Amino acid sequence: MRPSRSIRTLSALLLACGLCALSSADAATPRDAVPLLGDGASAPATPPLAVPRVAPNLPTAPTPAATPATTRDSQAFGAQLFTGAFAREGAALFNPDYLIATGDTLQLRLWGAFSFEAPLVVDPQGNVFLPNVGPVAVRGVRNADLQQTVEAAVRRVYRANVSSYASLADAQPVRVFVSGFVARPGQYSGTSMDSLLHYLDQAGGIDPERGSFLDVQVRRGSALRGRVNLYDFLLDGRLPALQLASGDVIFVPPRQSTVRVGGLAANPNRFEFSGVERTVADFIALARPQAAATHVRITRNTGTVRHTDYHPLSEAGSVPVANGDELEFTADKKTGTITVRVEGEHDSAQEYVLPYGSRLGDVFSRIRLNERSQPQNLQLFRQSVKLRQKELLATSLRSLEASLLTARSGSGEEAKLREQEAKLMLQWVERARQVEPLGQVLVASDPNRHQLLLENGDVLRVPTRDGLVLVNGEVLFPNAVAHQSGLSLGDYIQRAGGFTQNADHSRVVLARVDGSYEQSEARRLSDATPVNPGDQVLVLPKVDQKNRQFALDLTRILSQIAITAGVVLGIK
């Protein structure tokens, strides 16, 4: 059956379009872009459909995010060296000692009676060819001597009126094998100027659990061209300049013996060493103990049973250390003196340096009191007590936070209400974590207080007879009220404006000037609860009783903050 007229017409149009495309492609191809064969004939025409060129799948430099987790988290000394910084391409900086190699590009210029300028590539014979001069041997010439070598060759032909200039334009591209105990063994691209670290970083770095940082080898065929100790680079900044060529192999051998170092050290890590044994002195140079360190604890690698040695650092040169041992630098010296500060109302010095083991009476005997001092209400504030109070408060807050996050609800509406309440209370918990306890120790009522041992950093405070009573917390007008004999606790609250609507009438804390505390209820506010000059009245906020366990925790924390820090932390 003959095709219809419409089909024949369509075929003709498609054929014409194809011919037009071929003509356009031929017209777009410049004649000088067509390569010539050896006998001068043109190469076959380029096909009309251009085939996209696919770049070879070469290993690329890893970014810091691609650094293996074993490298990022390892405690091996030197593991953090390979995070992608050396793998990044940078500006080509040619050092004077670089040796010109095959494939390098030189920029050469001649001017005067004869002019010439072109980039020339060093051929496999190690030469570059200059017109009218001939081949000039440059392979193996130091970069610093390149100008002198080219100029001497030009002078053999042009004795005058021709000047020359030569410079290294581009180093030879090379592909180097990285093998052994690295994260990603393979073949990586670079230039002959790139350092050994560039190729190791492209390979993901040395495996910190298996590879050696002390004996990185560079091989060319069967010959060993060099060994690199990366500890020299990390500690002293020394890195040998090994010029690499295509086909060279960077090999990382297995890890050697190791020792883990911790404690009071500026550089706590796991260190590698060669040989069977070293001494503690060798690792002092690596770990650099802090000035406070006086001794070293050595946990021996003896299998399931662990043995521990303890030596002063003065014996470090004679104490052996073997593979797998663990060192910990410690401070084992007693404090010679302590410092105690005296604040408040007195006429003597404010700071005293005392022998270790001094007692409170040793300081109190040196304090000169005056008519405004209250020595019977002496206060002591201690840093170690403050830290313990802080830890106890943090424990209580964590318990409250767990109660808020695990509270159950009976309905969807109740769940939404609980969620809103929990958000507000979690904000309050964060505020409560910022409260700093006072660290006060109750010593005023102790008849044997002068025998109390002092600690370094203790603060003694002699209260002043100011005749004031502070009223704070859930009252309308928190203020300082002048003390009057005969006034009850309730009277002072009324003089501060009385309770607010958010006040808890059953929980009023009376903080005595000597550091003791009393808690009163509303029905006892008019009783004969004595209030002394310098005391502080703290009215705590009311706690919602919807969730009994939650309310009990919050009530306890409010009292804890009031007693240890002397403040009332509002709930709203």
C-alpha positions as CSV (number, residue, x, y, z in Angstrom):
1,M,0.0,0.0,0.0
2,R,1.4,3.4,-1.0
3,P,1.7,6.0,1.8
4,S,-0.8,8.8,1.8
5,R,0.1,12.2,0.5
6,S,0.1,13.8,3.9
7,I,2.5,11.2,5.2
8,R,4.9,11.8,2.3
9,T,4.7,15.5,2.9
10,L,5.6,15.1,6.6
11,S,8.5,12.9,5.8
12,A,9.9,15.4,3.4
13,L,9.6,18.2,6.0
14,L,11.5,16.1,8.6
15,L,14.2,15.3,6.1
16,A,14.6,18.9,5.2
17,C,14.9,19.8,8.9
18,G,17.6,17.2,9.4
19,L,19.6,18.6,6.5
20,C,19.3,22.1,7.8
21,A,20.5,20.9,11.2
22,L,23.5,19.3,9.6
23,S,24.3,22.4,7.6
24,S,24.0,24.6,10.8
25,A,26.3,22.3,12.7
26,D,28.9,22.3,10.0
27,A,28.7,26.1,9.7
28,A,29.0,26.5,13.5
29,T,32.2,24.4,13.6
30,P,35.3,26.6,12.8
31,R,37.8,25.2,10.4
32,D,40.7,25.7,12.8
33,A,38.9,23.6,15.4
34,V,39.0,20.5,13.1
35,P,42.1,18.4,14.0
36,L,44.4,17.3,11.2
37,L,45.7,13.8,10.7
38,G,49.3,13.0,10.3
39,D,49.3,13.3,6.5
40,G,47.4,16.6,6.5
41,A,43.9,15.2,5.8
42,S,41.1,16.4,7.9
43,A,39.6,14.2,10.6
44,P,36.1,12.8,10.2
45,A,33.4,15.4,10.6
46,T,31.9,15.8,14.0
47,P,28.5,14.0,14.4
48,P,25.5,16.4,14.1
49,L,24.3,15.4,17.6
50,A,26.8,16.7,20.2
51,V,27.6,14.1,22.9
52,P,28.1,15.7,26.3
53,R,31.5,15.1,27.8
54,V,31.3,13.5,31.2
55,A,34.0,14.5,33.7
56,P,35.9,11.6,35.1
57,N,34.7,10.4,38.5
58,L,37.7,11.7,40.5
59,P,37.9,11.7,44.3
60,T,37.0,15.1,45.6
61,A,38.2,16.9,48.6
62,P,35.9,16.2,51.6
63,T,34.3,19.0,53.5
64,P,34.5,19.1,57.3
65,A,31.0,17.6,57.5
66,A,32.3,14.6,55.6
67,T,35.0,13.9,58.1
68,P,34.5,10.3,59.5
69,A,32.9,10.2,62.9
70,T,35.8,8.1,64.2
71,T,38.2,11.0,63.4
72,R,36.0,13.7,64.8
73,D,35.3,11.9,68.1
74,S,38.7,10.2,68.6
75,Q,41.0,11.1,71.5
76,A,44.1,10.1,69.5
77,F,46.6,12.9,69.3
78,G,46.5,14.2,65.7
79,A,43.1,12.8,64.7
80,Q,41.6,16.3,64.4
81,L,44.3,17.2,61.9
82,F,42.2,15.9,59.0
83,T,39.0,17.8,58.9
84,G,39.1,18.9,55.2
85,A,41.2,22.1,55.6
86,F,44.2,20.6,53.8
87,A,42.1,19.1,51.1
88,R,40.7,22.4,49.9
89,E,42.4,23.9,46.8
90,G,44.4,27.1,47.5
91,A,46.5,29.5,45.7
92,A,49.6,28.1,44.1
93,L,52.6,29.2,46.2
94,F,55.9,28.0,44.8
95,N,58.8,27.8,47.2
96,P,62.3,28.6,46.0
97,D,63.5,25.0,46.6
98,Y,60.9,23.4,44.3
99,L,62.5,21.3,41.6
100,I,61.1,21.8,38.1
101,A,59.5,18.5,36.9
102,T,58.2,17.1,33.7
103,G,54.7,18.6,32.9
104,D,55.3,21.9,34.7
105,T,54.4,25.0,32.8
106,L,56.9,27.8,32.5
107,Q,56.1,31.4,31.4
108,L,59.0,32.6,29.1
109,R,59.6,36.0,27.6
110,L,62.3,37.3,25.3
111,W,62.5,41.0,24.2
112,G,64.8,43.4,22.5
113,A,66.3,42.4,19.2
114,F,64.2,39.2,19.3
115,S,60.7,39.0,20.8
116,F,59.0,35.9,22.1
117,E,56.4,35.2,24.8
118,A,54.6,31.9,25.4
119,P,53.8,29.3,28.1
120,L,56.0,26.2,27.6
121,V,55.5,22.8,29.1
122,V,58.5,20.8,30.2
123,D,58.6,17.8,27.9
124,P,59.4,14.2,28.9
125,Q,63.1,14.8,28.2
126,G,63.1,17.6,30.8
127,N,63.5,20.4,28.3
128,V,61.6,23.4,27.0
129,F,62.2,24.6,23.4
130,L,63.0,28.2,22.7
131,P,63.0,29.5,19.2
132,N,66.5,30.2,17.8
133,V,67.9,28.9,21.1
134,G,66.9,25.2,21.1
135,P,66.1,22.9,24.0
136,V,66.9,24.2,27.4
137,A,67.3,21.5,30.2
138,V,65.2,22.6,33.2
139,R,64.1,19.4,34.9
140,G,65.6,19.2,38.4
141,V,66.5,22.9,38.4
142,R,65.5,24.8,41.6
143,N,62.8,27.3,41.2
144,A,65.1,30.0,42.6
145,D,67.7,29.1,39.8
146,L,65.2,28.9,36.9
147,Q,65.9,32.5,35.7
148,Q,69.6,32.1,35.8
149,T,69.4,28.8,33.8
150,V,67.2,30.2,31.0
151,E,69.3,33.4,30.8
152,A,72.5,31.4,30.4
153,A,71.0,29.4,27.5
154,V,69.8,32.6,25.8
155,R,73.3,34.2,26.2
156,R,74.9,31.4,24.3
157,V,73.0,32.5,21.2
158,Y,72.2,36.2,21.8
159,R,75.2,37.8,23.5
160,A,73.6,41.2,23.6
161,N,70.3,43.1,22.9
162,V,68.1,40.2,24.0
163,S,66.7,40.0,27.5
164,S,64.9,37.1,29.0
165,Y,62.5,36.4,31.9
166,A,61.4,33.0,33.1
167,S,58.9,32.0,35.9
168,L,57.1,28.9,37.0
169,A,53.4,29.3,35.9
170,D,51.8,26.1,36.9
171,A,53.0,22.9,38.6
172,Q,52.5,19.5,37.0
173,P,49.1,17.9,37.7
174,V,49.7,14.5,39.4
175,R,47.6,11.6,40.7
176,V,48.9,10.0,43.9
177,F,47.9,6.8,45.5
178,V,47.0,6.8,49.2
179,S,47.0,3.4,50.8
180,G,47.3,1.7,54.2
181,F,45.2,2.6,57.3
182,V,43.3,5.6,56.0
183,A,39.6,6.3,55.9
184,R,39.2,6.1,52.1
185,P,42.2,4.5,50.2
186,G,42.4,5.5,46.6
187,Q,44.0,7.6,43.9
188,Y,43.7,11.4,44.3
189,S,44.5,14.4,42.1
190,G,46.6,17.4,42.9
191,T,49.8,19.0,41.8
192,S,53.5,18.2,42.4
193,M,53.5,21.2,44.8
194,D,50.8,19.9,47.1
195,S,51.9,18.6,50.4
196,L,51.5,15.1,51.8
197,L,48.8,16.4,54.1
198,H,46.7,17.5,51.0
199,Y,46.4,13.9,49.8
200,L,45.9,12.4,53.2
201,D,43.1,14.8,53.9
202,Q,41.4,13.9,50.6
203,A,41.6,10.3,51.7
204,G,39.7,11.1,54.9
205,G,42.8,11.2,57.1
206,I,44.6,8.6,59.0
207,D,42.4,6.1,60.8
208,P,43.0,7.0,64.4
209,E,42.2,3.5,65.7
210,R,44.5,1.7,63.3
211,G,46.9,3.9,61.4
212,S,50.3,5.4,62.5
213,F,51.0,9.1,62.8
214,L,54.7,8.5,63.4
215,D,55.8,6.7,60.2
216,V,53.9,7.9,57.1
217,Q,55.8,6.6,54.1
218,V,56.2,8.0,50.5
219,R,57.1,5.3,47.9
220,R,58.0,5.6,44.3
221,G,58.0,2.2,42.7
222,S,60.1,-0.1,44.9
223,A,62.1,2.8,46.4
224,L,61.2,4.5,49.7
225,R,61.5,8.2,49.1
226,G,60.9,9.4,52.7
227,R,59.2,9.0,56.1
228,V,57.2,11.7,57.8
229,N,56.5,11.9,61.5
230,L,53.3,14.0,61.9
231,Y,54.0,14.6,65.6
232,D,56.9,16.8,64.4
233,F,54.4,18.9,62.5
234,L,51.8,19.0,65.3
235,L,54.3,19.9,68.1
236,D,57.1,21.8,66.3
237,G,55.6,22.8,62.9
238,R,58.2,20.8,61.0
239,L,57.0,19.1,57.8
240,P,59.6,17.9,55.2
241,A,59.0,19.1,51.6
242,L,58.5,16.0,49.6
243,Q,57.8,16.7,45.9
244,L,55.3,14.1,44.6
245,A,54.9,12.7,41.1
246,S,52.2,10.7,39.4
247,G,52.2,7.2,40.6
248,D,53.7,7.9,44.0
249,V,52.2,6.0,46.9
250,I,51.5,7.5,50.3
251,F,51.3,4.5,52.7
252,V,50.1,4.6,56.3
253,P,51.4,1.6,58.3
254,P,49.7,0.1,61.3
255,R,49.5,2.0,64.6
256,Q,52.3,1.4,67.0
257,S,52.2,1.4,70.8
258,T,49.9,3.9,72.6
259,V,49.4,5.5,76.0
260,R,46.4,7.4,77.2
261,V,47.1,10.6,79.1
262,G,44.6,12.6,81.2
263,G,44.2,14.6,84.4
264,L,45.9,17.9,84.9
265,A,47.4,18.1,81.4
266,A,47.2,20.9,78.8
267,N,47.1,18.3,76.0
268,P,45.2,15.2,77.2
269,N,45.1,12.6,74.4
270,R,46.1,9.1,73.4
271,F,49.7,9.3,72.2
272,E,51.5,6.9,69.9
273,F,55.1,5.9,70.4
274,S,57.6,3.5,68.8
275,G,59.4,0.8,70.6
276,V,58.4,-1.3,73.6
277,E,58.8,1.1,76.5
278,R,59.2,4.7,77.2
279,T,59.4,6.8,80.4
280,V,56.9,9.2,81.9
281,A,59.3,12.1,80.9
282,D,58.6,11.4,77.2
283,F,54.9,11.9,77.7
284,I,55.4,15.0,79.9
285,A,56.9,16.6,76.7
286,L,53.8,15.6,74.7
287,A,51.0,16.1,77.2
288,R,52.5,19.2,79.0
289,P,51.1,18.9,82.5
290,Q,49.7,22.0,84.2
291,A,51.7,23.9,86.8
292,A,49.6,22.4,89.6
293,A,50.5,18.8,88.7
294,T,52.9,17.1,91.1
295,H,52.4,13.4,90.7
296,V,51.4,10.9,88.0
297,R,49.1,7.9,88.5
298,I,49.9,5.0,86.1
299,T,47.3,2.3,85.5
300,R,49.2,-0.7,84.1
301,N,47.9,-2.7,81.2
302,T,48.1,-6.1,82.8
303,G,45.0,-7.8,81.5
304,T,41.9,-8.3,83.6
305,V,43.6,-7.4,86.8
306,R,44.6,-3.7,86.9
307,H,47.7,-2.5,88.8
308,T,48.3,1.2,89.7
309,D,51.5,3.0,90.4
310,Y,51.9,6.4,91.9
311,H,55.0,8.5,91.4
312,P,56.1,12.2,91.9
313,L,57.0,14.0,88.7
314,S,60.5,14.4,89.9
315,E,61.0,10.7,89.2
316,A,59.5,10.8,85.7
317,G,62.7,10.0,83.9
318,S,63.1,6.6,85.6
319,V,59.5,5.4,85.6
320,P,58.8,3.1,82.6
321,V,55.6,3.2,80.6
322,A,54.5,0.4,78.3
323,N,51.9,-0.1,75.5
324,G,48.3,0.3,76.8
325,D,49.1,2.0,80.1
326,E,47.1,5.0,81.2
327,L,48.6,8.1,82.8
328,E,46.8,10.7,84.9
329,F,48.6,13.8,86.2
330,T,47.4,14.9,89.7
331,A,48.0,17.6,92.2
332,D,49.2,16.0,95.5
333,K,50.2,18.8,97.7
334,K,48.6,20.4,100.8
335,T,47.7,24.0,100.8
336,G,50.2,26.0,102.7
337,T,48.0,28.9,103.5
338,I,44.4,29.9,103.1
339,T,42.7,33.3,102.6
340,V,39.7,34.4,104.7
341,R,37.8,37.7,104.1
342,V,36.1,39.6,106.9
343,E,33.2,41.9,105.8
344,G,30.6,44.0,107.7
345,E,30.9,46.3,110.7
346,H,34.5,46.2,112.1
347,D,37.6,48.4,112.1
348,S,40.2,45.8,111.2
349,A,41.7,44.4,108.0
350,Q,39.3,42.8,105.5
351,E,41.5,39.9,104.4
352,Y,43.7,37.5,106.3
353,V,46.2,34.9,105.1
354,L,46.4,32.1,107.6
355,P,48.2,28.7,107.9
356,Y,46.3,25.7,106.6
357,G,44.2,24.3,109.5
358,S,43.4,27.6,111.1
359,R,40.2,27.9,113.1
360,L,37.5,30.6,113.2
361,G,38.8,31.8,116.6
362,D,42.1,32.6,115.1
363,V,40.5,35.2,112.8
364,F,37.9,36.4,115.3
365,S,40.6,37.3,117.8
366,R,42.1,39.7,115.2
367,I,38.9,41.5,114.4
368,R,38.4,44.9,116.1
369,L,34.7,45.5,116.8
370,N,33.0,48.8,117.3
371,E,29.7,50.0,119.0
372,R,27.7,49.1,115.8
373,S,28.9,45.5,115.5
374,Q,26.8,42.5,116.3
375,P,29.4,39.8,117.1
376,Q,26.8,37.5,118.6
377,N,25.2,37.1,115.1
378,L,28.4,36.4,113.3
379,Q,27.8,35.0,109.8
380,L,29.9,32.5,107.8
381,F,29.6,32.0,104.0
382,R,31.5,29.1,102.4
383,Q,32.0,28.3,98.7
384,S,31.8,24.5,99.2
385,V,28.4,24.9,101.0
386,K,27.2,27.1,98.2
387,L,28.0,24.4,95.6
388,R,26.2,21.8,97.6
389,Q,23.1,24.0,98.0
390,K,23.2,24.6,94.2
391,E,23.3,20.8,93.6
392,L,20.4,20.1,95.9
393,L,18.3,22.9,94.3
394,A,19.2,21.5,90.8
395,T,18.0,18.0,91.9
396,S,14.7,19.4,93.2
397,L,14.2,21.3,89.9
398,R,14.9,18.2,87.8
399,S,12.3,16.3,89.8
400,L,9.7,19.1,89.3
401,E,10.5,19.2,85.6
402,A,9.9,15.5,85.3
403,S,6.6,15.8,87.1
404,L,5.5,18.5,84.7
405,L,6.5,16.6,81.6
406,T,4.9,13.3,82.7
407,A,1.6,14.6,84.1
408,R,-1.5,12.8,82.7
409,S,-4.7,14.3,81.5
410,G,-8.2,12.8,81.4
411,S,-9.5,14.7,78.3
412,G,-8.3,16.7,75.4
413,E,-9.3,20.0,77.0
414,E,-7.5,19.1,80.1
415,A,-4.4,18.2,78.1
416,K,-4.3,21.6,76.4
417,L,-4.7,23.3,79.8
418,R,-1.9,21.1,81.2
419,E,0.3,22.0,78.3
420,Q,-0.1,25.7,78.8
421,E,0.5,25.4,82.6
422,A,3.6,23.2,81.9
423,K,5.1,25.9,79.6
424,L,4.7,28.6,82.2
425,M,6.1,26.4,84.9
426,L,9.1,25.3,82.8
427,Q,9.9,29.0,82.3
428,W,9.8,29.4,86.1
429,V,12.1,26.4,86.5
430,E,14.7,28.0,84.2
431,R,14.5,31.2,86.3
432,A,14.9,29.1,89.4
433,R,18.1,27.5,88.0
434,Q,19.7,31.0,87.8
435,V,19.2,31.6,91.6
436,E,22.6,31.6,93.4
437,P,22.5,30.2,97.0
438,L,24.4,32.1,99.7
439,G,26.3,29.2,101.1
440,Q,25.7,30.4,104.7
441,V,26.8,28.2,107.6
442,L,24.9,28.7,110.9
443,V,27.6,29.4,113.5
444,A,26.2,32.1,115.7
445,S,24.4,29.8,118.1
446,D,27.2,27.3,118.3
447,P,29.1,27.6,121.6
448,N,32.1,25.9,120.1
449,R,32.2,28.0,116.9
450,H,35.7,29.2,117.5
451,Q,37.0,25.6,117.0
452,L,35.5,25.4,113.5
453,L,38.1,24.8,110.8
454,L,38.2,27.4,108.1
455,E,38.5,26.8,104.4
456,N,40.2,28.8,101.7
457,G,37.8,31.5,100.4
458,D,35.6,31.6,103.5
459,V,33.9,35.0,104.2
460,L,33.0,36.2,107.7
461,R,30.5,38.9,108.1
462,V,29.9,41.0,111.2
463,P,26.3,42.3,111.0
464,T,25.5,46.0,111.7
465,R,23.1,47.2,114.3
466,D,20.9,49.1,111.8
467,G,17.6,48.6,113.6
468,L,15.7,47.5,110.5
469,V,13.4,44.6,109.6
470,L,13.1,43.7,105.9
471,V,9.7,42.5,104.6
472,N,9.8,40.9,101.2
473,G,7.8,38.6,99.0
474,E,4.0,38.5,98.5
475,V,3.2,41.8,100.3
476,L,1.8,45.0,98.7
477,F,4.8,47.2,99.5
478,P,8.0,45.3,100.1
479,N,10.1,47.5,102.3
480,A,12.5,47.9,105.3
481,V,10.5,48.7,108.5
482,A,12.1,50.3,111.6
483,H,12.2,47.8,114.4
484,Q,10.0,48.4,117.4
485,S,9.8,46.2,120.5
486,G,6.4,44.7,121.0
487,L,5.5,44.4,117.3
488,S,4.6,40.9,116.1
489,L,5.3,39.2,112.8
490,G,1.8,40.1,111.6
491,D,2.4,43.8,112.5
492,Y,5.4,44.1,110.3
493,I,3.5,42.5,107.4
494,Q,0.7,45.0,107.9
495,R,3.2,47.9,107.8
496,A,4.4,46.6,104.4
497,G,0.8,46.8,103.1
498,G,-0.4,43.4,104.1
499,F,-0.7,40.2,102.0
500,T,-1.2,40.2,98.2
501,Q,-3.9,38.0,96.7
502,N,-1.2,35.5,95.7
503,A,0.3,35.2,99.2
504,D,0.3,31.9,101.1
505,H,-0.9,32.9,104.6
506,S,0.3,29.6,106.0
507,R,3.9,30.0,104.9
508,V,5.8,33.0,106.2
509,V,9.5,32.5,106.7
510,L,11.4,34.6,109.3
511,A,15.1,34.7,108.4
512,R,17.1,35.6,111.4
513,V,20.2,37.8,111.2
514,D,22.3,34.9,112.6
515,G,21.4,32.7,109.7
516,S,18.6,30.6,111.3
517,Y,15.1,30.4,110.0
518,E,11.6,30.0,111.4
519,Q,8.3,29.3,109.5
520,S,5.0,30.6,110.8
521,E,1.4,30.3,109.9
522,A,-1.3,32.9,109.6
523,R,-3.0,32.1,112.9
524,R,0.3,32.6,114.7
525,L,1.2,35.9,113.1
526,S,-0.2,37.8,116.1
527,D,1.4,35.5,118.6
528,A,4.5,36.4,120.5
529,T,7.0,35.4,117.7
530,P,9.9,37.7,118.5
531,V,11.3,39.7,115.6
532,N,14.8,41.1,116.1
533,P,16.6,44.0,114.4
534,G,18.2,42.8,111.2
535,D,15.7,39.9,110.6
536,Q,14.0,39.4,107.2
537,V,10.3,38.5,106.7
538,L,9.7,36.4,103.6
539,V,6.1,35.8,102.5
540,L,5.9,32.9,100.0
541,P,3.5,32.7,97.1
542,K,0.4,30.5,97.1
543,V,0.7,27.2,95.2
544,D,-2.2,25.8,93.1
545,Q,-3.3,22.4,94.7
546,K,-4.8,20.9,91.5
547,N,-2.0,18.4,91.2
548,R,-0.9,17.3,94.7
549,Q,2.5,15.9,93.8
550,F,3.3,18.8,91.6
551,A,2.2,21.3,94.4
552,L,4.3,19.5,97.0
553,D,7.4,19.7,94.9
554,L,6.9,23.4,94.1
555,T,6.2,24.2,97.8
556,R,9.4,22.5,98.8
557,I,11.5,24.3,96.2
558,L,10.0,27.7,97.2
559,S,11.1,27.1,100.8
560,Q,14.5,25.8,99.7
561,I,15.2,28.9,97.6
562,A,14.0,31.3,100.4
563,I,16.2,29.6,102.9
564,T,19.4,29.1,100.9
565,A,19.3,32.3,98.8
566,G,17.2,34.6,101.0
567,V,14.8,35.5,98.1
568,V,11.2,34.8,97.1
569,L,10.8,33.7,93.5
570,G,7.4,34.5,92.3
571,I,5.5,31.9,90.4
572,K,3.7,34.2,87.9
